[in-house]
Amino acid sequence: MSAEPFHVTDANFEETIKNNKLVFVDFWANWCGPCRALAPTIVELAKENSGKMVIGKLDVDENSATAEKFQVFSIPTMIIFKDGKEAERLVGLCPKNKIADTLKKHSV
């Protein structure tokens, strides 16, 4: 578990959520303004939660199969996976405290 956001791809997605109890994935794209605005928050959350959970980013343009599988139609979309299953989803540019509170709720 890294202090930087983990690069999630179609190729490593299943293994990542299967091998980690708690995984937070930010579905984003480079052309998305709100996604770019959220990026520093995701980096901060990765540092703050290093060793506790995996904080990852998945580029929907490069990894469309996973985005389609989870019906990610709007970005940014953040999905929390607990024990390999979707536990909660946040859509849109959310403040850091809302994301952190949501992560805390699932990490107990």
C-alpha positions as CSV (number, residue, x, y, z in Angstrom):
1,M,0.0,0.0,0.0
2,S,1.6,3.2,-1.2
3,A,1.6,6.8,-0.2
4,E,0.8,7.6,-3.8
5,P,-2.4,6.7,-5.5
6,F,-2.2,3.2,-7.1
7,H,-2.6,3.0,-10.9
8,V,-5.6,0.8,-11.4
9,T,-6.1,-0.7,-14.9
10,D,-8.5,-3.2,-16.5
11,A,-5.6,-5.7,-16.2
12,N,-5.0,-5.4,-12.5
13,F,-8.4,-4.4,-11.2
14,E,-9.8,-7.8,-10.2
15,E,-6.6,-8.8,-8.4
16,T,-6.4,-5.5,-6.6
17,I,-9.9,-5.6,-5.1
18,K,-9.6,-9.4,-4.4
19,N,-6.3,-9.1,-2.6
20,N,-7.1,-6.0,-0.4
21,K,-9.8,-5.7,2.2
22,L,-10.6,-2.0,1.4
23,V,-9.9,-0.3,-2.0
24,F,-11.0,3.2,-3.0
25,V,-10.9,3.8,-6.7
26,D,-11.2,7.2,-8.4
27,F,-12.6,6.8,-11.9
28,W,-11.3,9.8,-13.8
29,A,-10.1,11.2,-17.2
30,N,-7.4,13.7,-18.1
31,W,-9.8,15.9,-20.0
32,C,-12.2,16.2,-17.0
33,G,-11.9,19.5,-15.1
34,P,-13.5,18.3,-11.9
35,C,-11.3,15.2,-12.0
36,R,-8.2,17.3,-12.2
37,A,-9.5,19.5,-9.4
38,L,-10.0,16.3,-7.3
39,A,-6.5,14.9,-8.0
40,P,-4.6,16.7,-5.2
41,T,-7.3,15.5,-2.7
42,I,-6.8,11.9,-3.9
43,V,-3.0,12.2,-3.4
44,E,-3.6,13.6,0.2
45,L,-6.0,10.7,1.0
46,A,-3.4,8.2,-0.3
47,K,-0.7,9.6,2.0
48,E,-3.1,9.8,5.0
49,N,-4.4,6.2,4.5
50,S,-1.1,4.6,3.5
51,G,-0.9,1.1,5.1
52,K,-4.7,1.1,5.9
53,M,-6.2,0.7,2.4
54,V,-5.5,1.0,-1.3
55,I,-6.3,4.4,-2.8
56,G,-6.3,4.1,-6.6
57,K,-7.1,6.0,-9.8
58,L,-8.5,4.4,-12.9
59,D,-8.4,6.4,-16.2
60,V,-11.7,5.6,-17.9
61,D,-10.4,6.4,-21.3
62,E,-7.6,3.8,-21.0
63,N,-9.6,1.3,-19.0
64,S,-13.1,1.4,-20.4
65,A,-14.0,-2.3,-19.6
66,T,-13.9,-1.7,-15.8
67,A,-15.7,1.6,-16.1
68,E,-18.5,0.0,-18.1
69,K,-18.7,-3.0,-15.8
70,F,-19.4,-0.7,-12.9
71,Q,-21.7,1.6,-15.0
72,V,-19.5,4.7,-14.4
73,F,-21.4,7.2,-16.6
74,S,-20.3,10.4,-14.9
75,I,-16.8,11.3,-13.7
76,P,-15.3,11.7,-11.3
77,T,-16.9,8.7,-9.7
78,M,-15.3,7.2,-6.6
79,I,-16.2,3.6,-5.5
80,I,-15.2,2.0,-2.3
81,F,-14.8,-1.8,-2.5
82,K,-14.8,-3.7,0.7
83,D,-14.0,-7.5,0.7
84,G,-14.1,-7.4,-3.1
85,K,-17.6,-5.9,-3.4
86,E,-18.8,-2.4,-4.1
87,A,-19.7,-0.9,-0.7
88,E,-20.4,2.8,-1.6
89,R,-20.1,5.2,-4.5
90,L,-19.6,9.0,-4.6
91,V,-20.2,10.9,-7.8
92,G,-18.9,14.4,-8.6
93,L,-16.4,16.7,-7.1
94,C,-16.8,16.0,-3.4
95,P,-15.0,17.9,-0.6
96,K,-12.2,16.0,1.1
97,N,-14.0,15.8,4.4
98,K,-16.9,14.0,2.8
99,I,-14.6,11.5,1.1
100,A,-12.6,11.0,4.3
101,D,-15.8,10.4,6.4
102,T,-17.0,7.9,3.9
103,L,-13.7,6.0,4.0
104,K,-13.7,6.0,7.8
105,K,-17.2,4.6,7.8
106,H,-16.0,1.5,5.9
107,S,-12.6,1.1,7.5
108,V,-14.0,0.3,11.0
